[in-house]
Amino acid sequence: MNFSNKQYKNFRMGVENYSFVKEVLNSDSDNYFGSNITNENALFTNTIPYNHLNYSVEFDIAPLSGIIFKVNELKREK
């Protein structure tokens, strides 16, 4: 949730495991008469630790909006 009137590009969020992350709902979508600042492409976590978690993902978030992601953990081959 972004309760401010500022847009955030490349907002980083910590994720516990290596994962595939897909946006499933974005309140800023043009389906809901928003400005359509969405994350249409699937995202993969990267190995940049963030907020005491081993992985992180970056995404864009519109002002005054909320996003729901589906996170699927992936197995890493050694």
C-alpha positions as CSV (number, residue, x, y, z in Angstrom):
1,M,0.0,0.0,0.0
2,N,1.2,3.5,-0.8
3,F,-0.7,6.1,1.2
4,S,1.3,9.0,-0.1
5,N,0.8,11.1,-3.2
6,K,4.3,10.2,-4.5
7,Q,5.1,7.5,-7.1
8,Y,7.9,5.1,-6.3
9,K,10.0,3.6,-9.2
10,N,12.2,0.6,-8.5
11,F,10.8,0.3,-5.0
12,R,12.7,-2.5,-3.2
13,M,11.0,-5.1,-1.0
14,G,12.8,-7.9,0.8
15,V,11.8,-11.5,0.1
16,E,12.8,-14.5,2.1
17,N,13.5,-17.0,-0.7
18,Y,14.5,-17.0,-4.4
19,S,11.1,-16.5,-6.1
20,F,9.0,-15.7,-9.1
21,V,6.8,-12.7,-8.3
22,K,3.7,-11.8,-10.3
23,E,1.3,-8.9,-9.8
24,V,-2.3,-10.2,-9.4
25,L,-4.1,-7.0,-8.4
26,N,-3.1,-3.3,-8.7
27,S,-5.6,-0.7,-7.6
28,D,-4.0,1.8,-10.1
29,S,-4.9,-0.4,-13.1
30,D,-6.9,1.2,-15.8
31,N,-9.5,-1.5,-15.1
32,Y,-10.2,0.5,-11.9
33,F,-9.9,3.9,-13.7
34,G,-6.3,4.4,-12.4
35,S,-3.3,5.8,-14.2
36,N,-2.1,2.3,-15.1
37,I,1.2,2.4,-13.3
38,T,1.5,-1.4,-13.1
39,N,4.0,-4.2,-13.1
40,E,2.8,-6.3,-16.0
41,N,6.0,-8.4,-16.4
42,A,6.8,-11.2,-14.0
43,L,9.6,-10.4,-11.6
44,F,12.3,-12.6,-10.2
45,T,14.0,-11.9,-6.9
46,N,17.7,-11.0,-6.9
47,T,20.4,-11.7,-4.5
48,I,20.5,-8.2,-3.0
49,P,19.6,-8.6,0.7
50,Y,17.0,-6.1,2.0
51,N,15.2,-5.7,5.4
52,H,17.1,-8.6,6.9
53,L,15.9,-11.0,4.1
54,N,18.2,-12.8,1.7
55,Y,16.6,-11.6,-1.5
56,S,14.7,-8.6,-2.8
57,V,12.6,-7.6,-5.7
58,E,12.0,-4.1,-7.3
59,F,8.7,-2.8,-8.7
60,D,6.9,0.4,-9.4
61,I,4.0,1.6,-7.2
62,A,1.7,4.4,-8.0
63,P,0.5,7.2,-5.6
64,L,-2.4,6.3,-3.4
65,S,-2.5,2.7,-4.5
66,G,-2.2,-0.9,-3.4
67,I,-0.7,-4.0,-5.0
68,I,-1.1,-7.7,-4.3
69,F,1.6,-10.1,-5.5
70,K,1.6,-13.8,-5.9
71,V,5.0,-15.2,-4.8
72,N,6.2,-18.6,-6.0
73,E,9.3,-19.9,-4.4
74,L,11.8,-21.4,-6.9
75,K,14.5,-24.0,-6.2
76,R,18.0,-22.9,-7.1
77,E,20.3,-25.4,-8.7
78,K,23.8,-25.5,-7.2
